[in-house]
């Protein structure tokens, strides 16, 4: 009997519990609906917060995590759809007989909402995207001429061979080395031979920190180290972990691989180097095997490229013979053909005759690394610019460092301040004018597209010619700018990470030209965030080719002189300097070379007579002084 009673009690409990639960749905109808509405509001508030984080991450180029995307889909689509259907059902079933079923649905939906709320807590919603391949930024410009394809295929096949570590591409300036290297990179990317392909510009005045940063950015490596040696160690460690092709463009002298952080020789068989240079001896000294010498274009290829630049004019009966002679004068150099072609586009026969005459009779010039035909071609294109404003805009661009992304806004403000845009009455007028001028210069191939928005670039050969033109401008383009330095009382330069020198010595190879520079009224000098700064000017550029007289040899040939941020030559330029502030800076050697500067007449230059003793260097304890100085 007791067993029967126990069984009956269990059966009763099992019946009472579900009956109570089901009855509770009916009793708690209103509270379940209100509770559901409250939890849904909390869910949507959380969803909006997560969506805001996702939008911010997308603007930063980050990749959204899959679980975050899935959660947002559930909260945005699935749950919204379910809630809307439930609300529609409530509106249709208002009679009391439906309350039990509606309350039951509301309770179950609330449980799903609570679960979504719990799942919607994320430590972070995205991760950094892998850096885009540098080839994605290249503008298509390679012409698959037969003379180019054979050499390009030789490079690609060479890089496939295990024993090949370094290949050199050499040829005169403007022959198309960089264009070929970029096309090689683009084609190699499709073959998946390397984990990463990076490209860095070495240039005539290499900056180790700049080369390190260019490579690091392309492999997704953040270099927080201040010293170049610390950055080199970190970069080297990362490169040793991956299979990588490093393209070093525009190499003039052998770069210091150890200082940069690049593996040498067979230290890392997964690392290969492709370099471009105007000097085959550089390729040889670096151990490049093979070395590909890029020739000029054939006559047929030259005419094909020129025809593409000038359009239908090439085949006009009265211009056809002149066109072929113009092409001949360009000497098969792509940069010459392109610039001359764009200068003659839509011009009449007299202008073509004049252009041919200028090309034939152009005086030879001695610009290091620039063929005389390239010079005459670029000079012709420069002379053919429709306005002085366009010429001045181009010359302004040559004042920026080699391979620099030139902000168009800088050109606006520099040109506006100098009064170069006479027809512009407001700064906005000048801004529109400069954008128009930059567009014109790009269409003439005198300027190039930049990888950065609102910026432009200049081919290094065009820059060399432009500097030569500017330095010999009868209107004194560079001199006019230099003379205004006399009026400066305060100079503040901040955040120009690629700036290597404050005053450029290019075009001032002779000391009498350098002595025209002066900052006689400058009292306060602030330099901040100039990570690539070599010095106030690069002394070795001024003195490397000068004969060392007895009076000069002691201090001008000394290594410490060339490594001083303020070489002794600057002393005569800054007689009124009172305060120097250096922030976020790093440099090797010494800050001031205070050795007495002996000039030819036996006099001594003043040694900063007004300079205060408290030189401010945030983040540095003190500065190093030339041990032989005063």
N, C-alpha and C positions, 0 to 999 in steps of 0.2 A: 504494500500500500504506500509506504514512504517513497519507494522508487517512482511510483506513478505520480505522486504529488510533486516530486522534484522535477520530473519531466514536464509536467504541466506548467510549473513556474518558469522553466526555461523557455517554453513555447510562448508563455504570456509575455516575458520580457522581450523576446524577439519580435513579438507583434506590437508591443506598446511603443518601442523605440522608433521604428519607422513611421508608425501612426502619429507619434508626437512630432517627428520631424516634418512630416507632410502637413500636419495641422499647423505647425509653426510657420510654414510658407504663407498660409492663409492669414494668420494673425499678424505676421510681420510684413504684410504687403507694402505698406507705405514706407516703413523704415528701410526695407531692402532696396526699394527704388531710390530713396534719398541717398543711401549708402553707396549705391552703384554710381549715381551722379557725382558724388564727392570724389570717389576713387578714380573715375574717368577724368575729372578735372586735374587731379594730381598727376595722372599718367601723361596727359597732354602737355602739362607744364614741364614735365621731365623730358618729354619728347622734343619740345621747343628748345630746351637747354642743350640737349645732345645735338640737335640740328644746327644750332648756332656754332657749336664747337666744330662740327663737320664742315660748315661753310668756311670758317676761318682757316681750317686745315687745308681745304681745297685752294683757297686764295694763296696759301704759302707753297702750293705745289706738292703737298703731301698726299700719300695714298691712304684712303679710308680702309679700316680693317673690315674683313668680311662679316664678323659677328656684329659689328655696329650697323653695317648696311642691312643685315638680316633683321635686326631688332627694329630699326626704323621702318622697314617694310611691314613688319607685323603691327607696329603701333600706328603707322600712317594708313596703310591700306586695309589689312585684315580686320583690325579692331574697329576702325571707323565704319567699315562696311557692316560689321556685326551690330554695332550700336545703332546705326541708322535703321537697320531692319527691325531691331527690337522696338525702337521708338515708333515706327510705323505700325507695328503689331499692337502696341499699347493704344494708339489712336483708333484703331479699328475695333478693339475688344474692350470697350468701356464698361460692360455689364459685370456685375459682381461675380457671376459664375466663372469668369475667366481669371479672377485674381490669383487663385492658387497657382495656375500654370505660369502666369506672368511673373509672380514673385519667385517661383522656382527658377525660371530662366535668368531673372535678375541676379539671383544669388550665384548661379554658376558663372555668369559673365563676370561678376565681381571677382571671383576666384582667379579667373584668367587675367583680369586686369592687375590684381595684386602680384601675380607671378611675373607679368611683364615689367611691373615696377621694380621688382627685385633683380630681374635680369638686366635692367637698364642702367646699372652702375658700372662705369668703365674707368679704368685708371688713365687711359688715353684712347682717343678715338682713331688715331692715324699714326703712320710712321713715315719717316723721310723717304721720298722717292729716290730711286737710284739716279745718279746724274745722267742726263740725256747725252747720248753719244755726240761728240763734237761735230761729227759729219752732218747731223741734223740741222746745223746752223749754216752750212756751206751753201753759198749761192751757186747755182749751176752755171758754169762758165767754161768747162773743159770741152775742147773740140777734138773729136777722135780722129785727128789726122794720122796718116800712116806713120809719119816720122815720130809721132808721139806714142802711138799704141805699142810699137815694138819695145821701146824703152820702158814703158809703164809695165808691160807684161813681164819684162825681165826682172824688174824690182819685185813684183808680186810673187813670181816663181822663186826668186832668191829667198824671200822671207819665209817661204814654205819649207826650205831646207833646214834641217836640224843644226848643221854646222855653221850656218851663217848667223853672225851676231850683230853686224852693223853694215848698213849700205849707205853710200853717199850719192846724192844727186847734185851735180855741180854744173855751172854754166854762168854766163855773164848776166848782169842785172837786167831784168825785164824779159828774159827768154822764156819764162813760164815755169820755173822750178816749183814755186809754192802752189800754183794751180795744179800741176801734176801731182804733187804730194797729197793735196786734198782729194783729188780723184782716186788716188791709190787707197787712201783711208776709207773713202766711201765704198769702194769695191771690196776691200778686205772685210769691212763690217758685215757684208752679206755672206762671207765665207765662214764666219765664226772661228777663225784661227786663233783669236786672242780673247781673253776675258775682258780686256780693256784696251782701247786705243786712245792715246792722248797726244796733244800737240802743244808745244810751247815755243814761243818766239825768243830766240837768244839775242839777236841784234848786235850792232857794232859795239855797244856799251852794255855788256850783260849785267843783269841784276839777279843775283842768286835767289834772293827772297821772292822776287817776282816769278822766276822760273819755278821755284818750289810751289808757290801758290797756284800757278796755272795747272800744274800736274795734279796737285792735291785736290783741287776743286773738281777735276774731271773723274777722279776715282772715288769721290765721296768721302775724302779724308779731311778732317778739321785739324788745322795746325794751330794750336794755342800757344806753343812754345815761342818765347821772345827771341832767343838766340838762333842764328842760322844753323849752328851745329846741332842744337836740340831738334830743330825742324828736320834737319837732314837725317838724323837717327830715326825719327818717327816715319818719315817718308820712305826711307830705305827698308824699314821693317815691313811696311805695307806692300811695297813693290815685290819683296821676296816671297809674298804669299800668293801672288797671282801671275798669270801668264799675260804679258803686256807688251805692246808695241809703243815705244816712245818716239815721237817725231819731233826733232829739234830743227826749227826753221830759221833760216838766215844766220848761219854760224860763220863768224869772221875769224875767231881764234878758238883753240880747243877749250871747251868748257870744263870746269873742274867737277868731274862726276862725284867725287867724294864729298866736296863741299855742298853740292846740291842734294845728295842722298841717292844717287843712281848707282846701281851695281856696275862693276867694271869687269871686262873680260868674260871669263866663264864662271864668275861668281854666282850667277843665276841664269841657267840655261833657258828659263821661260821668259827672259827679258831680251827684246831685240830693239835696236835703235835705227831709225831712218833719219838722216840729216840732209839739209840742203845748204849749199854754200856757193859763193862766187869764186872760191879758191879751191882748186883740186888738191893743192898741197895740204890744206887743212884736213880734207878727207883722208889723205894718205897718212898724215901724222896721227890721226885718230884710229887708224887701223881698219878703215872701211874696205870691205871686200864683198861684192864688187863696187866699183865707182862708176856711176852712169853719168856721162857727159852729155847734157841736153844741147843739141845743135839748134841753129836758127831754122825757121820754117823754109821749106822749098819754095820756089817761085810760084808754083801752082797753089800751094797751101796759103801763101801770103796773099795772092790775089783773091782766093776764096774768102779769107777772113776780111780783107779790105772791102770786098763787095758786100758782105754782110753788114759792115759798118755804114757805108755810104748809100746803100740801097740801089735804086734804079739808075742813079747817076753814073755808075760804073760802066753801064752798057750804052750810054748815050754816044752817038757817033762822034760828036765833037770833043768828048771827054775821054774816050776809051784809051787813046794813046797816052794822054797825060796821066791817066790813072795808073797805067802800067809803069810809067817812069817814077811816079810818086811812090808806088809800092817798092820799086827797086831802091829808091833812096832810103827807105825804112830798114833795109838790110835784113829782112826776115825776122825782125824782133817783134813779137806779139804786142808788147806794150806800146811800141812806136806805131805799129799799124793801127791799133785800136784808137789811140789818141788822135792821130792825124786823120783817120777816117771819120771820126765823130766831128772833128773840127771842120771838115769839108762837106759834111752832109747838107744837102739842099743849097749849096753855094753855086754861083755862076762860073762860067769859064774863066773870066778874068781873075777871080779869086783862086781858082785852081792853078792858073799860070803863076800867080804871085806866090802861092804856097810852094810850088815846085822850085821856083827861083830861090826862095828862102832856104829850102832844104839843101839845095846844091851849094849855096854860097855861105852857109852858116859857118862862123868862125869856130874852129876846134877849141874845145875847153878841156880842162884837166880836173874833172870831178872824180875822186877815187871810186872805182867800182862801177862807173857809169860810162857806157859806150857813147862816143860822140854822136852817133846817129840817134840814139835814144834821147840825148840832150836836145838835139835840133828838132826832133819830133815833138817832144813835150813843150819846148819853147814856142814852137809854131802854134800848138794848141792853146797855150797860154796867151800868146799875142792875138789869137783869133777870138778871144772872149769878147762878148758884145759890150761889156761895160767895165769901167774901172772898179765898180763895186764887186763884180765877180772876181777880178784879179786880186783885189785886196782881201777878199774872203779866203781865197786859196792861199795867199801868203800868210794870213793869220793862222791857218791850219798847220803850216810848216813850223810854227813856233812851239808846237806840242811835241812831246817825246816820240820817238819812233814806235810804231805799232800801237799808238795810243787811241783809245776810244774817245774821240773828241766830242764833248757835249755841245750840241748846237747852241744851247743857251749861253755858253761861254763866248761863242763867236758873236752872239747878239750883243752881249754886254760890252765886250771888248770893242767891237766895231761901233756901237752906239756911243761909247765913251770917247772914242777917237774922232767921231763925227764923219765916219765913212759913208753913212747912208743919208745923203743930203735931202732926198725926197721924203724921208720918214720924219713925221712931226711928233710921233709918240713912240714909246718903247714897244707897244704892240705892233705898230706899223713896221718897225725895224725887225721885230721877230718874224713877221710874215715875210718880209723881204729876204731875210737870211735863209729861211726855209726854202724859199724859191731859188735863191742862189745856189744853195747846196744841191738842190735837185738838178739844176743846170750843170753843175760841176760833176755830178754823178753820171749824168747822161753823156758827158764828154770823157768819162772814165778818168777824170783827174782826182776824183774822190770815190771812195768805196762805201758799201754798206757796212754798218757795224753790227756786232752781235747784240748790242744794247740799244734800247729804244731811245729816241731823241738824240742820237749820236751818229757820227760818221768816222771814217778812217781814211788814211792816206797811204798809198803804196810807198814803200821805202825809197824806191827809185824816183818817184814823182817828188817826194819830200826832199831828196838830195838836190834835185834840179831846182825846186822852188826856193830852197835856202840859198843856192848859188845866185838865182835871179834876185832874191830879196837883198842879198848882201851887196849887190852891184846895181841896185835900183837907183837911177839918177835922182829920184825924188827922195831918196834916203829913207826907205820904209823902216828898216831896222834901226837906223840912227835916230829917226823921229821918236821911236818908242824908247830907245835908250836915254835920250836927252830928258824925257819926262821923269826919269828916275831921280833926277836932281831935286825935284820938288817933294819927293816922298819924305814924310816925317815919321810915319809909323807903317810897318809892314807886318801883316798877319797872314800866314799861310797855314791852312788846316785841312787835313784829310786827303791830301793829294798823294795817295799811296804809291803812284808810279813815278813821281817826280824824282829825278836823280841829281839835278843841280838847279840852283836858283837862277844863275846866269849862264846861258849857253855860250860856249866858246866857238861853236861851229860858225865858220865865216869870219872868225877873228883870230886867225892863226898867227898873226904878227903882234908883237907886244904893243906897238903904237896903237893898233886897233883896240886891243884889250884895255889900254889906258884911257880910252874914251868913256869907259863905264865909270859911273860915280854915284854915290849915295850920300852926298855931302850934308844933307839936312836930316838924314835918318837918325832918330834917337832911340826908337823902340823897335825891337825885332822879335817876333813870336813865330816859332815853327813848331807845329804839332802834327803828329800822325803821318810823318813823311818816312814810311818804312823803307823806301828804296834810296833815300838821300845818300849820295856819295860825298858831296861837299857843296860849299857855296858855289863853286864851279869845279869842274874836273881838271885839276892842274895838269895832269899828264897830257891832256889834249892840247893845252896851250904850249907846253914846253917840249913835247916828245920829239919834234922835228927841228928844234932850234939848236944852233951851235952853242955849246956850253963854254962860255967865256970864264976866265979865272974868277971874275967878280961874282958870277952867278952859280958856278958849279956846286959850291958847298951846300947851299940850301935848296936849289931847284932840283937837283938830282937825288936828293935824299928821299928814301922811301917814306919816312914819317911825314914829309911835306905833302906827298900825294894823298895820305890818309887822314889829313886834318880836315875837319868840317869847315874850319875857317883858315885856309892857307895864308901864309904871310903876305901874299899878293893882295889879299882883301884889306889889309891894314890901311893902305892909302885910299881905299874906296869908302871907308866908314869912319871918318875922323870925328863924327859927332855922336857915335853910338854910346848910349848910356845904359841900356838894359837889354838883356837877352833872356828869353824864356823858351825853353825846349821841353815839350811834353810828348809823351808816347813815342819816344825816339830810341833808336839803337844805332850804334856806329862802332866801327873798329878804329884803332889808332888813337888820335888825340882830338880834342875839341878845338883848341887854338894852337896854331904854330906861331909862337910869339918871338921866334928868332928874328933879330933885326934884319929888315929887308934892305939890302944894299942896292942902290940904283947906280946907273952908269956914271953920274957926275960925282959919285962918292958921298952923296948925302944919305941920310937915313930917314926912313918913313916914320911917322908918329905911330906909337903902339897903343891905340885905343885910349887916348888921354882922358876921355870922359867916362869910360866904362866903370860902372859901380862894381864893387867887390862881390855883391850878392847876386850871382848869376843863378836864376831860378830854373831848376830842372826837376819837375814833379816826377817822383818815382826813381830818381837817381840820387845817390848820396853826394857825389862830387864829380868833377870832370878831370880828365887827365891832361896835363900840360906838357908840351915838348920839353923833355929833360934838358935839352941844350939851350932852351929859350931863356928870355929874361924873366 
